[in-house]
Each structure stands twice: as structure tokens, then as C-alpha cells.
Amino acid sequence: MTNMASPILMSGVVHGPPYTEGTLRDHENQSGEVTFILLGFSEYPELQGPLFLVFLTIYTVTVLGNLGMITVIHINPKLHTPMYFFLSHLSFVDFCYSTAVTPKLLENLVVEDRTISFTGCIMQFFVACTFVVTETLLLAVMAYDRFVAVCNPLLYTVVMSQKLCSLLVGASYLCALAYSLTFTYFLLKLSFCGTNFINNFVCEHGAIVAVSCSDPYISQMIILVCATFNEISTLLIILTSYVFIFITVMKMPSTGGRHKVFSTCSSHLTAITIFHGTILFLYCVPKTKSSWLMVKVASVFYTVVIPMLNPLIYSLRNKDVKETVKKLINTK
């Protein structure tokens, strides 16, 4: 139940040898000596090489796609609008949380030593959690932006002022940072013992608390309440915004106008569906041994593939972005 509220993903954990009460006391507060081993896809040694090439290709496209999107938005004055301002930050967030996870995944596919230090594991969780939560908030902000643009087009430039846009983006980062700092603080209050085997390729809250030698109840309840509130509130904003958008569009007399609005909103809806759909799918996976491979595959899609898909979704469906890219290519 507690893993259902994890802001990143669910994970299988394989503990080391059992500890007696005396051993636990000896290891308490020895977090600096704790080592985690990310098993990843080590049970499939014949796939290590092909998986490395696949993930390297995906990560390369992710970096080029997201940084390219930021560059295109920056150099094209036609794209200096609230929607693209939010999109540039979405690309930055995708780049950051992919970079927090994928390089370590690639390293573990080519080396036998898959260990990660306690500090490294906590930092990976903190960074990934910060940017994943930021993305959930940014998608809600972008839904509100589309609501104002479609339902109040005459007031759009007044309502979505540069000051408000900066405030919404800043609040998204600060709120995500507050979440991550809170989760990390309660993780650091736990005690850990020796070497722990994590049956995944990334450090996440459920995996870390599962190998704790102390009672993780408070940490689990904090993340359960916060993550559930965050998911429900952002989805509520998104659904409410698009209900009003749909009602407004259906009242339009022109089919051309409807097509234009649906074309503008379709990219955002696609990104929302993929992002939140994957999260909800992960939370519904039963915690059985036979399901851990499915969890790993879904986790890869969530942390590695989605950051690559977002810039492709927005660029391939956007005329202004495609025209800017063509001009850049022709100029070079």
C-alpha cells in the first residue's frame, strides 16, 4: 500500500542475510558504511550489450531532443509565449530527471560492480523525485494555460502575464523541492545495515525504506499522504481544465476552429496520458515475484523513455517548431 504513493516508481527489494538483534544494534546509525547494489537487469546477462545500446540511443535522443527544444524556443520570437515558456521548462525537467537515472543504468549494464553508495543512492532519489514532482505540477500548469487560451482568448495575454507564468513555474520547482526535502529528511532519520540488494536499476523510496533496520512507518506515511495529495490535486486541475475546454470547443460554430483547438491541445493531452497513465499502471501492479520484470519494464518506460517522448510529441505535432528546426538545418 505504501509503494502506491511513491512519487517515482515501485521496486522489488532482495535483502541480504538476516540480522540478529545484536547485529542490528551494532549497525545502527552506520549509514556511511551502507552500500546498495542495484541488480537492474543482471538476471539476463545475454541482454546486457543490446540493452546498453538501446538505452544509450534513447538517452542520446532525450538529451538532443530536450536541449534542442529549449534552444528552438529561445531563438524563435514566435515561440515566446506562455505555452512555450512552460514547454521549455518541461524539457529542462525531462532532461534533468533522465540524467539522474540513465547514466547509472548504462554503467551497471557494462560493469560487474553495481554498487552505489548510501549518499549516491539518497542523492539519486532526491534529484529524481524533485524533477518528477515538478513535471506533475508543470503539466497541471500547462492545462490551466490551455484553459485560459481556449475559454478566455481575449483575456489570455492579460491573465497569463509574464509575472504569473514565472510565479507558476517558480512555485512548481519550490513545491517539488519541499516535497523532496521532506521525504529525504525522513529517509535520513532511518538506520541501515550493511549491504542491501535492490531488485531494480534506480533508488526510490519504497526500495530504500524496505532495507531499513528501523521502523519506516513515519517515512512511509509522509510519502503516502504527500504523493497521494499531489497526484489527486494535479489530475483534478487537468481534468477540470479540459472539461471546460471541451465544452467551449463544442459550442464553436466553425469546424475549422474546433480542429485548431484540438490540434493545439492534443500534444499536451498525449503527454499527460502517457505520464500519468504510466504512474497509475505502476501503482496497480501487484507485488508478486512474477511481476517484478513488468515493474522494471514499466519503470524504464517511466524514467527513461517518457523524457525522450515529450520533445518528439510537441515537435512533431507543432508547425512553428518544425519550421524553426528546418531553418536551423538549412542555415547550417
N, C-alpha and C positions, 0 to 999 in steps of 0.2 A: 504493500500500500504506500509506503513512504517513497519508493522509487518513482511512483506515478507523478510526483510533483517535482522531480529533478529538472532543473532548467536546461540541462544539456541532453542526457540520454540515460538509458538503463544499462546495467552491465552485470556480467557474471563474475563472481569472485571465487577463487580457489585459495583457501587458507593453507598456511604452512602447517608444520606439525603442532599438535595440541600442546598447550602450556598449562603447567600446574599453577596453583595459587601462588606458590613461592616464586616461580619464574615470572609470573605477571608482575609481582611487586618489584622484582629486580629490574624489569624492563620499563616500568612506569616512568613517564616523563623523559624517555630516551629518544625523543623524536628525531634528534640529529643523527642517530645511528640507524634509523629505519630506512629500509630500501624496499621499493616496489618493483616488481617485474611485470611488465606489460606483455602478456602472452600473445596478444594480437592474433595473427593467422599462422602461428608456428606449428599447429597440428597438420598443416598442409605444406610440407617442405617443398614439394614439387611445384607449387604455385608461387613461391616467393619471388622468383625472377619476373614472371609475367605480371604479377600484381604490382611489383615495383615500377615497371614500365607504364602500366595503366594509370597508377596514382601520380606518377611523375608527369605524365601527359595532362591529366586533369588539373594538377596544381599549376602547371605552366599556363594552361588556358585561363585558370582562375586569376592568376597574377596579371597576365596581359589583358584579360577582359575587364577586370575591375579597375586597374590603374588606367587602362585605355579609356574607359567610360568617364572617369574623373577628368582626364585630360580633354576629351571631346567636349564635355560640358563646360570646362573652364575656357576653352578657346573660341567657342561659338556663342556670340552675343544673343542669338535667337533662343539659346537654351538657358539663359539667365533668368529663369522663372522659378517660383516656389517648388513646383513639381520636380524639376531637375536639381534644384538645391537639395531636396530631400533624397533624391536618387543618388547624388554624388556621395552623400554620407552613407547611404545603404551599401554602395560599392566599397567604400572605405571599411565599413564594419565587416562585410563579407571577406575582404582581403585579410583583415586582422585575425578573425577567429579561425579562418582556414590555415593561416600561417602559424597559429598557436598549436595546431593539431597535426597537420600533414607532414612537416619536416621530420618530426619524431616517428611518425608512422613509416615514412620512407627509410629512415635509419634502421628501424627494427626489422625491416624486410631484407637488409643486406648484411647485418651483423648478428653474431650469435648472442652477444651480451645485450639483453633487452631491459636492463635495469634502468631505473630512473630514481633519482634521489628524492627524499621527502620534500625538500624545498622545491625541487623541479616539478614534482607532482602537484604540490599545492599551487605553485605559480601557474602551471598549465590550466588547472581548474579555474583559478581566479580570472585569468585573461579570457579564456573561452567563455566562461559564464558572463562576464561583463559585456562582451560584444554580442553574444546570443540574446541576452535580455534586451540590449539596445535595439537589436533588429526587430524583436517583437513590438517594441514601443514605436519604432520608426514606421513599421507597416501600419500601425493604427493611426499615426500622424498623417501618413500619406492617404489613408482612407478619408480622413477628415478634410484634407486638402481637395480631394476629388468631389466630396460632398458640397463644399463651398463653390467650387468651379462649376458644377452642374446645376445645383439648386439655386445659387445666388450669383450668377455670372456678372451682373452689373456691379456688384459689390466686392467681387473677387480680389481686385488689386488693393482695395481698401482694407478688407478683412485680413487677407493673407499678406500683411506688410512684412518688410524685411526684418523688422524688430520682432514680430510674432514668430516668424519662421526660425530665427536664431534662438528665440526663447524655447520653442518646442524641441528643437534639436538638442540644445544645451540641457534641457530638463530630462530628455531621454538618456543622455550619457550619465548625468548625475544620479538619476534614479537607478540605473543599472549598476553604477559604481557602488551605490549604497547597498543594494541587494548583495553584490558580490563580497563587499567588505564584511557584511553581517554574516554571510554563510562561511566565509573564510575564518572569521574570528572564532566561531563556534567549532569549526574543524580543528583549529589550533588549540582549543581547550581540551581536546581528546588526547588520550595516551595511546601510543602504538608500540608494537613489539616485533623486533627482528625483521625478517624478510617475508614479504607478502606477495602472493601471485594473483594478479588481476587478469581475468579472462576477457580482456578487451584491449584496444590499442590506444586508449585515452583515459586519463584520470578524470573521474567525475564523482559527484558527491556520494552516490549510492555505493560505489566501489570503495571509496576511502573510509566511510563510516563502518562498512562491513568488516574491515580488518582491524578496527579499533579494539584495544584491550579494555576500554572503559565504556560506560553506558552512553550510547549515542542518541538517546531518546530526545533530548532537548534540541540537538542539532537537526535531527530528522523532522521534528515538529515545526521548527522555524522554517525550514525549506519547504515543507508541505504547505504551510499556510501562505507564505510569501509567493511561491511559484504558482499555486492554485489561484490566488487573487490576481496575479499578473496575467495569467492565461485567460481567465474569465473576463477581466476588465478590458483587455485589448480586443478580444474577439467580440465583445459586446459593442465596442466602439465601431469596429469594422462592419459588423452585421447591420447595426443601426444606420450607419452612413450609406451603405449600399441598398438598404430598403428604401430610403428616401430618394436615392439616385434612380433606382428602378421605377419608382412611382412617377418621378419627374420626367424620365425618358418616355414612359408610356403615354404621357399627356402631350408629347410633342407631335404636332401635325405632320411634320416632314420626316419621311423615312431616311432621307439623307442625314438629317440632324441626329436621328437615333443611331445610325451607323457610325457617325463620327464619335459620338459619346461612348458607344460600346467599344469602339476601336481604341480610344484613349484609355478606358478603364480596364480593358481585357488583360493588358500586361500586368497591371497591379494585382488583379484578381488571380491570375495564373501564379504569380509569386506567392501570394497569400495561401492559395490552395496547396501548393507544394510544401511550403514551410510548415504551416500548422497541421496539414494532413499527415506529414511525416512524424511530427511530435505526437499527435494523437494516436497514430499507429504504434509508435514505440511504447506508449503508456499502456496500450491494450495487450501487449504481448505477455502471455503467462510465463512465470518464472520457472520453467522446466528445463532440464538439461538439453532436451531436443530442440529448444527454441533459441539457444544462445547463438547459434550460427545465424539465425534470422535476425537476432538483435544486432549482431556485428554488421551484417549487410546493411540493415536499416541505419545503423549508426554511421557507417561510411557514407551513405547517401545524404544523411543529415549534416554531417560535419565537413565532408569533402566535396560532394557533388553539387549540393544546392548553392554554395558560393560561386561555383562555375556557371550554373544555370541562370542566375539572376541577370548578369550583364547581357547574356545571349537573349534572354526573353525580352528585355527592354530595347536592345539594339535592333534585333531582327524585326520587331513589330513597330519601329519608330522611324518615320520618314526623315525627320531632321537629323537624327543620329547617323543614319545610313548615308545621308548626303554629306555630312561633315567628314565621316571616315573616307568616303570616296575622294573628297577634295584633298585630304591629307595624303592619300596614296598617290593621287595624280601629281600633287606638288612635289613629292619626293622623287 
